[in-house]
Amino acid sequence: MAKGLIIAAPASGTGKTTLTLGLLAALRARGVAVGAAKSGPDYIDPAFHRAATGRPSVNLDSWAMGPDLLDGLAARAAEGADLLVCEALMGLFDGVAGVGATGTGSTAEIAARTGWPVLLVVNAKGQSQSAAALVKGFATYRDDVTIGGVVLNNVGSPRHTALAGNAIEALGIPVLGALPRAPDLSLPERHLGLVQADETEGLTDRLAALGRFIAEHVDLDRVVALAKPSKAGRGGDAPALPPLGQRIAIARDAAFTFVYPHLTAGWQAAGAELRFFSPLADETPPPDADAVYLPGGYPELHAGRLAANHLFRDGLRAAAERVPVYGECGGYMVMGETLEDADGVTHPMTGLLGVRTSFAKRRLHLGYRRAALLANGPLGPAGTALMGHEFHYASTLARGDDASLLHAVAADGSDLGTLGSRRGRALGSFVHLIARG
């Protein structure tokens, strides 16, 4: 099994993604078979990992995934690789309030379970020796998490590097790199994070430039030597969620991209066939599909085009007369009556559900969800426990008279009431499902 390490930081916006992508690209350029993983519920970063490595990335989520699933995904991500690099979310110890049997979702829990050392990215801007105090705190906060090395980011000069670096190394923690400020290497962003990998212009060249930048300023040999094999078990092979059908039609284009790799891989491993179609290209679900899945994405950026694509809209309505149609977040919005875009223009959607949504009236909805199905369906029998996550700015204007799909609680146990909609064979909600509870 490949050795692994974790790229983490004290906070978001510190440089984790820059270091991770540059390290992946630099090692691949050296001929290293490098794999990647992302801690937590994130769709965007794994797509960049895949572009940098040429291999699928995977999410590892200590809140939503049971130990067997978590260990199995980590083991499979490492298969055929020389090194596995896991990118953290937020700060290393950041998570949610643990309730019941779940963890907090922090990257530190992944580090403790696997034993992978942490390469800590520290933003040195505005400080020098004080960076050592921060590193010491992170190194001693949990006995079961090892800070194996540090990379300084935003250093201003060799003297700045020496002041911060020498103070950190006096703690017995090696400094393996120092990154000067390089705003020209930043990746474009929008409201849910980075612009998606498939939409980033010149991504291959951008990744190559990041690789050269990291190779110049980080000791790659010492980083590779830092990695260790996982001490966790090999886990199981059961899919995180049962397949929606035997032949699943999945919407896939710039409007529908938020699919967890572990879900589709699990469905395929369970014997399901995956068929892809593009609503933006006015395509319909394949006629032999026995289930349709509309994942999340950015339909709010393409609402006018989706509204004009009558073949897609009519084809989806026809499919819903025969087979289950399930939508998450953006897919749920498209299954509704209308979608109001950022300019306040209301566009008709497919009308499979009565929900009406607005991107003009924005409000952040963010957090883990533990949900229970309210009726039998393709996701399981009534009462099935499901773990998921919400992250969207769209607001619900009305839900119509459809029945609710889920009853949900937040990570802290607070009751969120009923969520989502179901009507006939159509069902959906804003919750991105990750695994069974």
MONOR-V342435 format. One record per residue. N is the residue number from 1. RES is the residue in one small letter. PHI is phi in degrees with one decimal (none if undefined). OMEGA is omega in whole degrees, -180 to 180 (* if undefined). D_FIRST is the distance of its C-alpha to the first C-alpha in Angstrom with 1 decimal. Layout:
# MONOR-V342435
[[N:RES:PHI:OMEGA:D_FIRST] [N:RES:PHI:OMEGA:D_FIRST]]
This chain:
# MONOR-V342435
[[1:m:none:-180:0.0] [2:a:-64.5:170:3.8] [3:k:-76.2:-177:6.6] [4:g:-134.7:172:9.2] [5:l:-149.9:-177:13.0] [6:i:-119.9:173:16.0] [7:i:-95.1:-177:19.2] [8:a:-133.5:-177:22.0] [9:a:-154.2:175:25.8] [10:p:-69.8:-176:28.8] [11:a:-160.8:173:30.1] [12:s:-65.9:177:30.1] [13:g:75.2:-177:31.5] [14:t:-95.5:179:30.1] [15:g:125.8:-179:28.0] [16:k:-58.6:-175:24.5] [17:t:-67.8:177:24.5] [18:t:-57.6:-179:26.1] [19:l:-66.8:-177:23.5] [20:t:-61.4:-177:20.5] [21:l:-65.1:179:21.9] [22:g:-64.4:178:23.2] [23:l:-66.0:178:19.9] [24:l:-60.2:-179:18.1] [25:a:-66.8:-179:21.0] [26:a:-66.3:-180:21.3] [27:l:-69.3:177:17.8] [28:r:-63.0:179:18.0] [29:a:-63.8:177:21.4] [30:r:-83.1:-179:20.0] [31:g:92.5:178:17.8] [32:v:-80.1:173:14.4] [33:a:-80.8:-173:12.3] [34:v:-112.5:176:12.1] [35:g:-108.0:-176:11.5] [36:a:-142.1:175:13.7] [37:a:-145.3:178:14.7] [38:k:-128.0:176:18.1] [39:s:-77.2:174:19.2] [40:g:92.1:-174:22.2] [41:p:-86.5:-176:24.5] [42:d:-138.6:178:24.7] [43:y:-96.5:-167:25.2] [44:i:-80.2:-177:26.2] [45:d:-60.2:180:23.4] [46:p:-59.1:178:20.6] [47:a:-68.0:175:23.0] [48:f:-69.1:176:23.2] [49:h:-57.4:-178:19.5] [50:r:-62.5:178:19.4] [51:a:-63.2:-177:22.4] [52:a:-78.2:-174:20.8] [53:t:-104.1:-172:17.4] [54:g:76.9:-179:18.6] [55:r:-129.5:177:15.8] [56:p:-62.7:171:16.5] [57:s:-95.0:-177:16.0] [58:v:-147.0:175:16.0] [59:n:-89.4:174:18.0] [60:l:-121.9:-171:17.0] [61:d:-126.8:-174:20.3] [62:s:-77.0:174:20.9] [63:w:-88.5:-172:24.5] [64:a:-89.0:-175:24.4] [65:m:-108.2:173:21.3] [66:g:-71.1:-177:21.0] [67:p:-56.2:-178:18.2] [68:d:-63.9:179:17.0] [69:l:-66.9:-179:17.0] [70:l:-59.4:-179:15.5] [71:d:-66.1:-180:12.4] [72:g:-64.1:179:12.2] [73:l:-66.4:179:12.6] [74:a:-62.2:-180:10.1] [75:a:-66.5:-179:7.3] [76:r:-70.2:177:9.1] [77:a:-64.5:-178:9.6] [78:a:-87.6:-177:6.1] [79:e:-63.8:178:6.2] [80:g:77.0:-180:7.9] [81:a:-109.2:173:7.8] [82:d:-86.8:-176:8.0] [83:l:-148.9:175:8.9] [84:l:-116.2:180:9.5] [85:v:-110.9:179:13.1] [86:c:-106.5:177:14.8] [87:e:-88.6:-179:18.6] [88:a:-76.5:169:20.8] [89:l:-112.2:177:24.0] [90:m:45.9:174:27.4] [91:g:-85.4:-173:27.3] [92:l:-53.0:-175:24.4] [93:f:-100.6:-176:26.3] [94:d:-77.5:177:28.2] [95:g:-161.9:-180:28.2] [96:v:-119.5:177:30.8] [97:a:-68.7:179:32.7] [98:g:-75.6:178:30.7] [99:v:-128.0:179:32.8] [100:g:72.2:-172:32.1] [101:a:-87.1:-176:28.5] [102:t:-80.2:172:26.9] [103:g:-85.8:-180:25.5] [104:t:-94.8:-176:26.9] [105:g:84.4:-178:24.4] [106:s:-75.4:176:23.8] [107:t:-66.6:179:20.8] [108:a:-58.3:178:21.3] [109:e:-67.2:175:20.3] [110:i:-64.6:180:16.9] [111:a:-62.3:-179:16.6] [112:a:-67.9:-177:17.9] [113:r:-69.9:-176:15.7] [114:t:-88.3:-173:12.3] [115:g:79.1:178:13.7] [116:w:-68.4:177:12.8] [117:p:-66.8:180:15.8] [118:v:-104.0:169:18.4] [119:l:-97.3:-172:20.0] [120:l:-90.4:176:23.5] [121:v:-91.6:-177:25.8] [122:v:-117.2:176:29.4] [123:n:-77.8:-176:32.4] [124:a:-88.0:-179:34.8] [125:k:-61.5:177:37.7] [126:g:82.0:178:40.8] [127:q:-151.9:175:39.5] [128:s:-134.6:-178:38.6] [129:q:-63.4:179:38.3] [130:s:-61.4:177:38.1] [131:a:-59.7:180:34.5] [132:a:-66.5:178:33.7] [133:a:-63.8:177:35.2] [134:l:-62.5:-179:33.0] [135:v:-62.8:179:29.8] [136:k:-61.4:178:31.0] [137:g:-62.7:179:31.5] [138:f:-67.5:-178:28.0] [139:a:-71.0:-175:26.5] [140:t:-110.6:-174:28.6] [141:y:-67.8:177:28.8] [142:r:-132.5:-179:25.9] [143:d:-67.3:-176:24.9] [144:d:-95.1:177:21.4] [145:v:-122.2:-176:20.6] [146:t:-106.2:171:20.1] [147:i:-86.4:-175:21.7] [148:g:-86.1:-179:20.0] [149:g:-175.2:-177:22.2] [150:v:-132.0:167:24.9] [151:v:-119.1:178:25.9] [152:l:-83.1:178:29.6] [153:n:-119.7:178:30.9] [154:n:61.2:175:34.5] [155:v:-78.6:-174:35.7] [156:g:-99.0:-176:39.2] [157:s:-168.1:174:39.7] [158:p:-58.3:179:38.5] [159:r:-66.2:177:40.6] [160:h:-59.7:179:39.0] [161:t:-60.3:-178:35.6] [162:a:-66.4:-179:36.8] [163:l:-61.3:-179:38.4] [164:a:-71.8:-176:35.5] [165:g:-64.4:-180:32.8] [166:n:-64.9:179:34.7] [167:a:-66.0:179:35.3] [168:i:-70.2:-178:31.6] [169:e:-67.0:175:30.6] [170:a:-64.8:176:33.3] [171:l:-81.2:-175:31.2] [172:g:89.8:180:28.5] [173:i:-111.8:-175:26.2] [174:p:-73.5:171:25.6] [175:v:-96.5:-172:26.8] [176:l:-100.9:178:24.5] [177:g:179.9:177:26.7] [178:a:-143.9:-174:30.0] [179:l:-103.1:173:30.7] [180:p:-71.1:179:34.4] [181:r:-65.5:-176:35.9] [182:a:-143.7:-177:35.2] [183:p:-62.2:-179:36.7] [184:d:-71.3:179:36.7] [185:l:-94.1:-178:32.9] [186:s:-70.5:180:33.0] [187:l:-95.8:-178:32.1] [188:p:-67.4:-177:34.9] [189:e:-126.2:169:35.0] [190:r:-149.6:-162:37.0] [191:h:-66.9:178:37.6] [192:l:-108.1:-179:34.1] [193:g:128.0:179:32.2] [194:l:-64.0:167:31.2] [195:v:-57.6:-172:32.9] [196:q:-60.0:-176:30.3] [197:a:-56.2:-177:28.2] [198:d:-67.2:-179:30.1] [199:e:-102.8:-178:33.4] [200:t:-81.0:-177:32.7] [201:e:-64.5:177:34.9] [202:g:63.3:-175:33.5] [203:l:-60.5:-179:29.9] [204:t:-58.7:179:28.5] [205:d:-67.9:178:30.9] [206:r:-61.9:180:30.2] [207:l:-65.9:178:26.5] [208:a:-62.1:179:27.2] [209:a:-66.1:176:29.7] [210:l:-62.0:179:27.3] [211:g:-61.1:179:24.8] [212:r:-65.3:-180:27.7] [213:f:-63.1:-180:28.8] [214:i:-68.6:179:25.6] [215:a:-61.5:-179:25.1] [216:e:-76.1:-170:28.7] [217:h:-115.3:180:28.5] [218:v:-127.9:178:25.0] [219:d:-80.6:-174:23.5] [220:l:-62.2:-179:20.3] [221:d:-62.2:-180:19.2] [222:r:-72.2:176:19.6] [223:v:-64.4:180:17.8] [224:v:-61.8:-179:14.6] [225:a:-66.8:-180:15.2] [226:l:-69.4:-172:15.4] [227:a:-65.6:179:11.9] [228:k:-136.9:175:10.0] [229:p:-64.8:178:6.8] [230:s:-69.5:176:8.1] [231:k:-91.9:178:10.6] [232:a:-76.8:178:11.3] [233:g:-73.8:-179:11.1] [234:r:-84.1:176:9.8] [235:g:68.7:-177:13.2] [236:g:-114.2:-177:15.6] [237:d:-113.4:-178:16.4] [238:a:-66.0:179:20.0] [239:p:-64.5:-180:21.3] [240:a:-63.8:174:22.1] [241:l:-132.9:177:25.7] [242:p:-65.1:178:27.4] [243:p:-58.1:178:28.2] [244:l:-69.0:-180:31.7] [245:g:-171.0:178:32.7] [246:q:-84.6:176:31.8] [247:r:-126.5:-171:32.6] [248:i:-101.6:174:32.0] [249:a:-87.1:-176:33.8] [250:i:-119.6:175:32.1] [251:a:-68.5:-179:34.2] [252:r:-147.3:172:32.3] [253:d:-169.7:-175:34.1] [254:a:-64.9:179:34.9] [255:a:-91.0:-175:36.5] [256:f:-136.5:-174:33.6] [257:t:-127.9:-171:30.2] [258:f:-86.8:179:28.7] [259:v:-120.7:177:26.3] [260:y:-70.6:180:23.0] [261:p:-56.7:-178:20.3] [262:h:-69.2:178:18.8] [263:l:-69.7:-177:22.3] [264:t:-67.0:177:23.0] [265:a:-64.3:178:19.6] [266:g:-66.3:177:20.3] [267:w:-63.8:179:23.8] [268:q:-64.8:179:22.8] [269:a:-64.2:179:20.4] [270:a:-85.3:175:23.4] [271:g:103.2:-180:25.5] [272:a:-79.1:172:27.4] [273:e:-95.0:178:28.6] [274:l:-108.9:178:28.6] [275:r:-118.9:-175:31.8] [276:f:-111.1:177:32.4] [277:f:-144.4:-175:35.7] [278:s:-114.6:173:37.2] [279:p:-59.5:-180:40.0] [280:l:-66.2:175:40.8] [281:a:-89.0:179:41.6] [282:d:61.8:177:43.8] [283:e:-92.8:178:41.7] [284:t:-104.9:174:41.9] [285:p:-59.7:177:39.2] [286:p:-53.5:-174:38.9] [287:p:-64.8:-179:41.6] [288:d:-91.7:178:39.4] [289:a:-69.3:176:37.0] [290:d:-108.6:172:37.3] [291:a:-163.8:179:35.9] [292:v:-127.8:-179:35.9] [293:y:-124.4:173:33.6] [294:l:-107.1:-178:34.9] [295:p:-76.9:177:32.2] [296:g:-74.1:-179:33.1] [297:g:160.4:-177:33.7] [298:y:-129.3:178:36.9] [299:p:-63.6:179:39.8] [300:e:-64.2:178:42.1] [301:l:-86.7:-175:41.9] [302:h:-131.1:-171:42.8] [303:a:-61.4:-179:45.2] [304:g:-62.3:180:48.1] [305:r:-67.1:179:46.3] [306:l:-63.7:179:44.9] [307:a:-64.0:-178:48.3] [308:a:-83.6:-175:49.8] [309:n:-88.2:-173:47.4] [310:h:-71.1:178:49.5] [311:l:-62.8:178:47.6] [312:f:-62.1:-176:44.4] [313:r:-62.8:179:46.4] [314:d:-66.3:-180:48.4] [315:g:-65.9:179:45.5] [316:l:-68.9:178:43.5] [317:r:-63.7:178:46.6] [318:a:-66.2:179:47.1] [319:a:-61.8:-177:43.5] [320:a:-67.6:175:44.0] [321:e:-77.7:-175:46.9] [322:r:-113.5:-169:44.7] [323:v:-136.0:176:41.1] [324:p:-65.5:173:39.3] [325:v:-123.1:-176:38.8] [326:y:-119.6:180:36.5] [327:g:-126.9:178:36.4] [328:e:-118.1:173:34.5] [329:c:50.8:179:36.0] [330:g:-58.6:176:37.2] [331:g:-63.8:176:37.2] [332:y:-62.6:179:39.3] [333:m:-61.4:-179:41.7] [334:v:-71.0:177:42.2] [335:m:-75.3:-177:42.9] [336:g:-83.0:-179:45.7] [337:e:-74.7:-176:49.3] [338:t:-143.8:175:49.3] [339:l:-135.3:177:47.1] [340:e:-92.9:-177:48.9] [341:d:-84.2:-175:47.4] [342:a:-63.0:180:47.5] [343:d:-88.2:180:51.0] [344:g:85.2:179:52.3] [345:v:-87.2:-179:52.7] [346:t:-95.5:-177:52.1] [347:h:-115.3:175:50.5] [348:p:-71.0:176:50.7] [349:m:-108.1:-170:47.4] [350:t:-83.0:177:46.9] [351:g:71.3:177:48.6] [352:l:-70.4:178:46.5] [353:l:-129.6:-175:46.5] [354:g:-87.2:-175:49.1] [355:v:-68.5:174:47.1] [356:r:-123.3:-174:48.4] [357:t:-126.1:-178:46.3] [358:s:-139.8:171:47.0] [359:f:-96.5:177:45.1] [360:a:-73.0:179:48.4] [361:k:-95.0:-171:48.5] [362:r:-87.1:172:45.2] [363:r:-151.7:-178:43.7] [364:l:-70.2:171:40.2] [365:h:-117.8:-171:38.5] [366:l:-146.8:172:35.2] [367:g:149.3:176:33.2] [368:y:-71.0:178:31.1] [369:r:-135.2:168:32.9] [370:r:-106.5:-171:32.7] [371:a:-126.3:175:34.8] [372:a:-128.7:179:36.3] [373:l:-67.4:-179:37.6] [374:l:-95.2:179:41.4] [375:a:-156.5:175:41.8] [376:n:-64.2:179:40.1] [377:g:-177.6:-176:38.3] [378:p:-65.5:178:35.3] [379:l:-84.8:179:33.2] [380:g:137.4:178:34.1] [381:p:-74.1:177:37.2] [382:a:-53.0:-179:39.3] [383:g:92.9:179:37.9] [384:t:-57.9:179:34.2] [385:a:-86.3:-178:32.4] [386:l:-131.6:179:30.4] [387:m:-110.2:-178:28.6] [388:g:-157.6:-172:29.2] [389:h:-152.2:173:30.3] [390:e:-114.1:172:33.3] [391:f:-156.6:-180:33.7] [392:h:-159.2:178:36.9] [393:y:-107.1:180:40.3] [394:a:-67.2:179:42.2] [395:s:-113.5:175:44.8] [396:t:-89.8:178:46.1] [397:l:-84.7:179:49.8] [398:a:-160.1:179:50.4] [399:r:-109.7:-179:48.6] [400:g:67.0:-178:51.4] [401:d:-104.0:178:52.2] [402:d:-67.1:172:48.9] [403:a:-71.5:179:47.3] [404:s:-79.8:-179:44.4] [405:l:-91.7:-170:40.8] [406:l:-133.0:160:39.2] [407:h:-113.4:-170:40.2] [408:a:-131.8:169:38.0] [409:v:-126.1:177:37.5] [410:a:-79.5:-177:36.0] [411:a:-61.4:-180:33.2] [412:d:-85.6:178:35.9] [413:g:91.4:-180:37.5] [414:s:-69.0:-175:40.4] [415:d:-78.3:179:41.8] [416:l:-99.1:180:41.6] [417:g:76.0:-179:43.7] [418:t:-89.9:-178:43.2] [419:l:-130.5:173:41.3] [420:g:74.5:-174:41.0] [421:s:-144.5:171:43.3] [422:r:-146.6:179:43.7] [423:r:-149.9:-177:46.5] [424:g:60.2:180:46.5] [425:r:-91.7:-180:43.2] [426:a:-94.9:179:42.3] [427:l:-153.7:179:40.3] [428:g:-177.9:177:38.5] [429:s:-161.5:176:38.0] [430:f:-79.5:-177:36.9] [431:v:-82.7:171:33.8] [432:h:-84.5:-178:30.4] [433:l:-76.6:-178:28.7] [434:i:-113.0:-176:25.1] [435:a:-166.4:170:24.7] [436:r:-70.9:-180:26.9] [437:g:-82.1:*:28.1]]
